[in-house]
């Protein structure tokens, strides 16, 4: 008989043995098992489920037992003591020969071995709204802005976009049939030719961002919309174009799109934002979205506060509808209404960009009010 989910294979004789030891198994397999695991650097819920439960896809069972300390299954931190499901004990009992007349003695826990650092750690939607903590709770773990949020975020630049930009030319690969090299819809790992930005030597393994220009917002600047990350595989030689490979794709990549060096300044911050009582206020000036879909979680909003206002990547913001005072004796004042919250992921001298992390109402629109609620140290 096979139980494919956990990868066990039991003969009929083994099933009889398990049945004889059923009471012991039931006693050992408690939902609130005392078995724990202290998180080490590089641990993931995926790995822990494979080690203790025999199946990586059972990671939600560990997560559900530890929701008091795991806010987002994407992040577990060294030093956390995680409870393990009761089936850990049950699996040990079933795998150990027993005698109905002899009490079962739990085998000693072996020293845990180091685990791999690289690999997937995401077992839920990529972005989850972080629940608000009460003031009496312990401080949250350090805020980390994922690098992908910084790289793909649209941002404000000067009236005509970045100066001295390079340019995507044509596909590097020669087509198998007699037709010109590709100029549109490049895909991941395609190689293309590129003119480097002014002042760049485009050394091998150097990375660049391709982009298109969006709308011009009056008194702020032009929106720059990243489309792809490119990595140099051969530098320009003897007047040749550089050869680059598409490493990440955020939107459609075509010839004649512009190129700038990759900028990750401020990303990877490791501090916790400090709440502020009365932070600076601004207006939402641009929302990057499909025009047929209402903005929601993970959408980017651009507003008119900048690096000159002291903004940093990792600051937290709140969208709100201001209080409306009583007018013309029509009734009481309308209180302030919370709309959504977000995290700043890009700051330039012209403006800032935030990703929506939680939402109260669907009214995320250009012109809504916005204020800073927490600042990075």
N, C-alpha and C positions, 0 to 999 in steps of 0.2 A: 504493500500500500504506500503510495507516495503522497506527501503533503508538500506540493510545489512551492507554496508561499515562503516557507521557512527553509526549504532545501533539505527536509528530513526524508529518509526512506526507512520505513519500519516493516519488518516481517511480521507475520501473524504471531509468532512466538514472542517477539518483542512487545507487541501490543498487549499480550497476556501479562507480561512482566510489568508494563506500565499500569495496567488495570489493577494488579496486585498492590502496587505502590501508590495507588491513586490518592489514598488519604494523606500520605506523606507529601505528595506533589501538591495537593490542595493546601496543606498547611504551609508549605514553603512559598507558594506563589501568591503572595499578598499584593493587592493593588498598591499599597504604600510601602513597598519593599524598602528595607533598611540599606540595601546596596546603593552605594553612591560612587560617583566618579568626579575627581577634581580635575578641572579643565586645564590642559597644558597648551602652550603655544602651538598653533597649527591644528588643534582639534576642531572637528566639525560634527554636527548632529548626524550627518550622513555616515561618518566613520564610526561614531559611537554606536549607532544602530547595527552596523555590520559586525562590530566587535562583540557586543553584548547580546544582541537579538538574532544575529545570523542573517540579517536581511537589511540592507541599507534603506530600503523603502519604508521601513517601520520607524523612521526618525520621528514622525509626529507623536508616537507614544511617549518618547522621552520629552518632547516639547510640551505635551499636555500636562505632564507631571511637574513641570518647572516654570509655568507661566508667571509665577510670582517673582521670578528673577530674570526670565528671558522675555524681553519685549518684542524682539524681532528675531526669528530663527536664523536670519542671515548673520547675526552677531552673537557669539558666545565668547567670554573673556577668561583669560588665565586666572586661576584662583577660585572660580565659581565651583561650588559643590553641587552637582546635579544628581537628583534622585533617579534611580533606574527602575523600569517596570518590573512587576513581580515575576514575569516570565523568565527573568534572568536566573532566579533561583530554581524555577520549575525546569528550565532547560538543563541545569546541572543535576537535578535529581533524576530526571529521565535518562540522562546519559551515564549515571553511576549505577553499577550492579548493586541491588539491595536485597535484603532478606526481610520477610515480613516480621521475623522475630527479633531483628537487630535494628536499633534506632539509627537513623541516617545522620551522619556527621558532615556538616558543610566543609568542603575542601577549602584550604587557605587561599586568600586572594593573592594572585601573583602580582609582582611589581609591573606596573603599566609601562609599555615600551613607547618611545617617542613616535609621534605620528607625522605624516607628511604635512608640509606647510602649504604646498601648492594644491590647487584643485578646486572643484565647485564647493561653495558654501551656501548656496541659495536654494531653499526648499519651499519657497512661498512666492507670491507675487513680488517682483523685484523691489518695489517700494511699498512700505506699509506706513500708515499714519501712526506716529508715536503718541501713545496715550499720555495725557498730562498727569504729572505726579503731584500728590499733595505736598504741601510745604514740609510736613513732618517726615516724609520718606527720605531715604538715603539719596545722596546725589546720584544722578544718572551717569552711565559710562560716558567717556569722552565722545563728543560729537565728531563724526567723520563725514566729510562730504565726498561721496564716491567720485573717483576721477572721471568716470564717464559722464556724470552730471555736469562737470566743469567743461569738458571738451565739446559736448554736443549742444551746450546752451547758446542760444542766440544772444547777442549783446549789442549795445550802442557803440558806434565809433563816430569819426568825423563826418562832415556832410557828404563826402565822396568815398567813404570807407577807408580801410587801411592804405597807407602810402607805400609805394614801392613794391606792391604785391607781385608775386610770380604768376604763372599761368599753366593750367593743364593743357597739353597739346593733343596728341592722338594716342591710340593704343600702341603698345610696343610689339605685341605678337603679330606675326604675319598670318592673315586668314588662310584657311585651307583651300578656299576657292578664290578665283580671280576677282577680287573686289578690294576697295581701299581699306586701310586700317580703320578700326572702330573709332568712333568719335562720341558715342552716346551710351548711356546706361552701362557704365563699367561696373563690374562685380567684385566681391571680395577676392583678394589675392591676384587680381589682374595686374599686369604691369603696364604702366603708361609712361609717356614722355612728359617732362615738366621743365619749364623755365624757372629757375630758382628766384626767390625774391631778391630785391636789390641788397647788396652787401653780404649775401649768404654764399658760402662755397659749396653747400649741399654735400657735406661729407657723408660717407657711407654710414647707414643706420640712423642718420639724423631724421627727425620726423617733422612733418608739415601738416597744416590743416587747409583743406580745400573749402571754399565757401562761395555763396552767392549773396548778392545785396538785396535786402528787403526794402521796406518802406522807409521814407524819410519822415521823421517826426519833428515837427516844428519846435525850434528852440532846444532841441536835445541832440539829434544826430541821425545817422542812417543805421538801420538794423543790419547786422552781419549774421548770416545763417550758415553755420558749419554744415558741410555735406559729407566729408570723409577725412580719415587720417591716412597720410601717405608716409612711407618710409623709403629712404634712398637705398637702392641696391647697387647703383653705380653712379659715381660722381660725374659731373660734366668733364669731358676730355676733348682737347683740341677743337673747341667750339661746338661739340656735340651737346644735345640736351641731356639732362639728368634722367636716369631710369628709376622710377619709383614703383612701389607695390602698394596696393590698397589694403591697409590693415584693418580699418574699421569703416563702416558705411552707415551714415545717419540719414541720408536722403539720396536722391538720384545724383550720380556723378557723371558729368559730361565734359567734353572739350570746352575750352575757353573759360572754365570756372577759374577763379582767382585763388592764389595760394599765399599763406603767411606761415612763419615759423610757429611751431606748437608752443603755446603759452600755458603753463600750469601754475603760475605764481599764485600762492595763497591756498592751493589745494592740499589736502592731506593734513589739515589742521587737527591738533590733538587735544584741544581744550574744550571746556564746557561753556556755552554762552551764558553770560550773566544777565538775569532779567533787569530791565530798566523801567522805572516808573512812568516816565513821560518821554518816550523816544521821539526822534524826528519823524515828521509826517511827509507824505508825498502823494502823488496820483499815479495810478496805473496808466501808462502811455501806450503800451503795445502788448498784445498777447499773441504768441506764436502758436497757431492752431490751424487745423483743417476748418475752413469756413462753414462746413456742413455739420460740425459737431460742437456742442457746447463745451467750453473749457471745464476741466475737472482735475482730479488728482494727477500729479506729475506733469501738468502743463507748465509752461514757462510764462511768467509775467515780467515785463520790463517797466521800470519806473524811474523817476527823475531825481534820484539821489545818487551820488557818485563817490569816488575815492576821496574827493575833497571834503565830503561830509563825514569822513571817518569810517565808512562802511568797510567790512571785511567779509571774505568768504566764510560762511558758517553762521553769520548773524541770522536772527529769526525775525519774521515779519508777520503782520496780521492785516488782512483786508477787512474793512468794515464800512457800514453806512452810517454817517454821522447823525447825531441827535438832531431832531427837527423840533424847534420850539413851537408852542401854540400860536396859531395865526388866525386872525379874523373870528375869534371866538368859536372855532369849530370843534374844540375839545382839547384834551390834554396833549402835552408834548409827546412826540414819538421817540422812544429811547434809542440809543445807539444799537445797531444790529451787527453782530459778528457774521462774517461771510466765510472766511477761510484763513488758513495759516500756511506759512512757507518758510523755506530756507534759502538764504542768499548763496548763489553758486557762481556768480560772475560779477566783478566790479571793474569798471573802467573810469577814466577821467570824465566820461560823458554821461554815464548812467549805471544802473545795476539791474541784475536779473535774479529772480527767485523762482524756485520750483515749488509748486503747491504740494504740501505734505498732508494736510487734512482739510476737510471742507464741511461747513455747516449748512450753507445754502448754495444754490446753483448760480447766484448772481455774480459770477466772476466776469467783470466787464471792464473795458477801457473807460477811464474816468472815475472808477471807484477809489475811495480813500485807502491809504495804506500807512502803517506806522511800524517803527522798529520796536520790538518787544524784548529782545535780548541781544547783547553784543558779545563778540568774542573778546577775551582778555587782550 
